[in-house]
């Protein structure tokens, strides 16, 4: 093999180019990083981002952070980490189907929940309420804060110094942040995130009024696919749902009927439902995205960003059924008395911890205590928010047991 051919074959930027569509994000055309770094000779910028995310402390903490069921309720329920891994697997499948850059898609899937506090959305609600007078709390903004400031590993910078393409996809997980295309958000969501982006000096660099890359859109819809399916799985195994009750539920019902017709035992039937539904959802996204790409005559990545709609999404019919399924899960799973009782107790744990650290900074670990003493009121609230948000469920419970005479039973 001639030397030039050998060089081309070993070049990570070249080896994936033949598999990418023209509308995919090209790592060779990356806009760089906030702090310039020499390129890695072995990895594309997006492979490097993915590796930095996997090695982040916040990523490891996802092991003991709640998805829906608290980690100690059973060994087989999803945690925030296993959810993230499932999102990444589905996102890669969609990226491969649409010939996108798989590394960027995977990096975004792996990073999307780095800012989640302990106890899932219950912890987020509690932190948002505790910090309301100073701006509130949002896990998407916290994810951005983790990768731009809170990770402290590298000698030259705080955060992970990810590529602008990865940061842009991360902040646009729910769509453009400003302008006519900005999605409706719960009060304060975009404001908090926009504040963090401004603080990082990246308002112009992240092109906030434009749509995210196709890779970011693929990671976002993979999040929907993963959580709907694994929440059905976990709820069935927890006894919150039954297969018989799902037979007539939109979208999932036909898959339940076909799986039950196999005559397999319930555990196998549940898995059959999940794997077949996930496959159908990915196939629908692939077909719908190809149709939109053709209708909009999209051939380049900049056309994805400048489109007036999300390109990687479900078909209209599938989306309508999915909306009905999500409403069913909201009522039967997320608002179930058992789940709500535990989540209220979890909220009280976060409430107690935040209030205690705010009134008694000496209870914080030394590094955090020293920083809180020299901070003004708003900065102290933000610092305590960062500390509590970084906790795992397990550590939050241990801290509450250390600081209080009674800790709620979270079962």
N, C-alpha and C positions, 0 to 999 in steps of 0.2 A: 504494500500500500504506500503510495507517495506520501511524503511528509505533509504536504498541504491538505490531502484528504484526511490524514490522521488528525491534524489540527482541527479540521472542520467537525469531524466525528466526535471529538472530545469537548467541543465547545458547548456549554449548556444553553447558551443563547441560540445556537443554531439547531440543536437537536430537536427542540420543540416547535420550531417555526413551521415546519412542514405540516404539522398537525393543527395549526391555528387558522381560523377563518380570518378574512380581512377585517371584520368588525371586532375581532378579539383585541385585548390589550397586549401590545408588543413590549416585552421587557427591554428590548434594545432601544426603545423610544421612551423609556422611563424619564420622568421629569426630575428625578433625583430625590434627595432627602433634605430636610430642614438644615441639617449640618452635613456638609459634603464629606463623603468617605470614598476612599479608593475602592474600585469594584472588586468583588471576590472572583478569583480566577476559576473557581469550581462551581459557582452557583449564580443563577440569575438574581436580580434584585428581589424578586418575589419569593424565590426559594429561601433567600437569606432572611426575609421578613418572617416567613413561616417558621424557620428554625428558631429565630429569636423569640417568637411568641410561645413556642412549645417549651423553651427553656426559662420562660418568665416565672417568677414566684407566684404571680396572680393566677397563672394557668394551673400550677400544681394545687393551689388552694381550691380549685373547682371540684376536686375529689370529694371534699366534705362540705359542699354547699348544696342546698336543697333545689330540686327541680319542682316537684309537687309534693311528694312524700318525703318526710325527714329521713336523713341517712340511716338513723338507728331503728327505723320502723321495720326494716327488712333489708337483707343483703342484695336482693334482686331488683329493687326499684331504681329508677334512673336517678343519678345525681346530676349536678350541673356539668360535670366533666363528661359523663357518658352521653349526656344530651349533646354536648359540643362535638364529641367524636362522631355521633350519628349524623349531625348536621354536616360535618366535613365529608363524610362518606357520600351522602346524598348530593351535596354540592359538587363534588368531583364527578359524580355520574352525570349530572346535568351539564357540567362544563365539557365533559368528553363528548356528550351527545351533540352539543352545539359547537364543538371545536373552539372552545374558549381557552384562555390560559388557565390550566388546572392549578398551577402553583398559587397564583393570585387569588383564585376562588377559594382554595383551601385555607390560605392565610386568613382571609376575611371570615370564613366559617369558624376557625379556631379562636379568633380574637373577639367575636361579637358579644360574648357574655363575660368578659374579663372584669367588668365593673359591678357585677351583681353582688349585692350584700348577702349576709347569711339569711337563711329561711326564705329564699326566693322573693316573690312579690310582697309577701308579708313584711319582710325586712325593709324592702324599698318603701312601702307605705309608711312604716314607722319612722324611717330616716327622713323622708320627705316632710312629714308632719313636724318632726323635731327641729328641722332646719328651715322651716317655712319663713320665719322672720328674717332669715339671711339668704333667701334665694331658693331654698328647697333642695331636693336631691333627685337625680335621674340616672339610671344605670347606664344609659347610652353615653351620657356625658362623662360618667365615671370611667367607662371603658377607654374613652379617648384620653382622659386624665392619666390613667394607668400607663398607657403606652407612650405618652409624651412627657410625663413628669414623675410619676410615683415609683416606677421601677428604678432601682438604684443598683445597677450591676456594672456599668461600663465606666471606664476611667475618664472618657472624654465628654460624656453627656449623661443627663438624667433621661429616664424613659428608654425606649427601644430604638429611637431614631429610624422609624419605619419609612418606607418609600411614600411619596406623596400619593401614589395610586392606592396604596393600602389604606392610608389615613383617610383619603377621600371616600373610599368604599365603606369604611367603618362609620364615618359620621353620617353617611347617607343610607344607613340601613333601612330607614323608613321613607326614603325619597329625598328630593331637594329640600333644603332648609330655608331658603328665602325665595321671594318672587312668586309669580302666579302659580308655578308648579308645586310649591311647597304643600305637603300633605297636612291635613288637619291633625293637630296634636293635642294631647291633654294639656291643660294650662301649665305654662312654665317649661315644658319639655324642650322646645327649641331654644328658648331663652337661655336656659342653663348651658346647653351644648354650645350655642353660639358664643357665650361668654368664655368658655374654655378654649374655643378655637381662636378667639381674639387674643386671649392671654398667651397662646402659643405663637402668635404672630402669623397665622396661616389663613386668615380670612380670604385673601385674594388667591392664594396658592391652591385652595381646595375647591374653588369654583362652585360656590354653594347654591347657586340658582339653577345649575344644570343637573341632569339626571346622572345617576351613578353608572359606572361601567357595567357591561353585560355580566362580568364576573361578580360584581357586587350584588346585582339583581339576582343572580343564580344562588349566591350564598343566602340572601334574604328569604327567598322562596323555599330554599332547603330547610331553613329554620321552621317555617310553617309546616312543611311536610313531616319533619322529624317530630315536632312536639305533638301534633295531632295524633300521629300513630302511636308514639310511645306512651302518651297519656291514656289512650284507649287500652293499650296493653297493661299498663300499671293499674288502671282503674278496674279492669276485669280481674286481675290477680288479687287486688285488694278487696274485691267483693262490692265495690261501689256501683259497678255495672254488671249486667248479665248478658250472655250471648243472645238469649231469647228476646231481651228488651231491645237489642240493637238490630234485630231483623228488619224492622220497618223504619229505621233511621236513615235519612238521606245520605247518599254517597256510600256509607259503610255497609248498609243493609244487604245489598246484593252479594258482597264479598263474604259476609257472615253466612248467608244461606248456602253459597257454594262450598264454603269450607266445612260447614256442618254436614253437608251431604256426603263428605268423604268418609264419615263414620269414625274418624279419628278421635282420640281422647281429647278432652277440653283444652289441655295445654298445647297440644299440636294444632288444634283448631284456631286458637288465639294467634299462634305464630303464623298460620296460613293466612289469616285475615290481614295481619300486618304486612307480610311480605308481598301479598298480591296487591294490596291497596297502595303501598309505597311505589311499586312498579307502575301501577296505573297512573299515579299522580305524576311521576317523572315523565312517563310517556306523554301525558297530556301537556305538561309544560313544554316538552320538546316540540310537539306538533304545533301548539299555539305560538310559541316563539318563532318557529320557522315561518309560520303564516304572517306574523307581524313584520318580521324582517323583510319578507317579500313584498308585502303591501306598502311598506314605507320605503322600499328600495334602498335598504341600508347595506352598505358594503364596507364602511370604515368605522373605526371606533369613535371618531368625533361625531359621527351621525347618531350613535347611540346616546351620547351625552346631550346632544341638541334636540333629540326627539321630544315631542310633547306628551309622551306617555311612556310608561314602563313597558319594555319589550319582552322581558323574560317573566312571564306570568301564566296563569291558568287560562283555559278557554272560558268564555262567558258562562256556559252551562255548568261547567265543572266548578267554577268559582261560586256560583249561586248555591250549589249543593254543599260546598265546603262551608259557606257561611252558615247554613242551617245546621250542619254538623257541629261547628264551633259553638253555636248557641245552645245546642243540646248538651255539649260537654260542660259549658259554663254553668248550666243549671244543675246537672246531675253529678258533676265531679268537682269543679272548682268551688262551687257554692254548697257542696254537700256539708251537712252538719258536722260530720267527723272532721273533715278538712278545715272548715271554718273555725271550729273550736280550737284545734291545734294552732292554726295560724294566728288567732287572737292571742293565744298564750305566747307565741313566738314574737309577736309585735310587742308585747309587754316586756319581754326580755330585752329587746333592742331599745325600747323607750327607757327602761331602767338604766341600762348601761350608758346611753348617751347622756342622760341627766346626771348620773353619778360622775362621769368624767368631766362634765362641764362645771359642776360645783366643787369637785375635788380632783384637780389636775394631778395631785400626788399619787392617785391610783393608776395613772398611766405608766407604761414602761418608760424608762429613763429618757430615751431619745425623744419620744413623743412629749413627755412631761416638760423637758427643757425647751422644746420648740413652742409649746403652748404658753409658757410663762412669758415669752418675749413677743407674743402675738397680740394684736388687737382683738376686739370681740368677734368681728366677722371672720378673721383669719383663724381664731381659736375654734369657732364652730366648724369651719371647713376642715380643719385639721382633725378634730374629733370625728367628723363625718368620714374622713378618709380612713381613720383607724378602725372604726366600727365596720365600715363597708368592706374592708379587707379581711375581716374575721371569717373563719369557717363556722359552720353551725356548732361544731364540737368545741371550738375555742370560746365562742360566745357563751355557751352553756357553762363551761368551766369558769370563765370570768364572772358570770352571774353568781355561781355557787361560791366563789371566793369573796365577792363583795356584798352579798345579801344573805339574809338568814333563810329565806325560802325561795326556791327556784321552781317555776311551774313545771309540771310533768308534761312533756311534749310527746304524748303518745295517744 
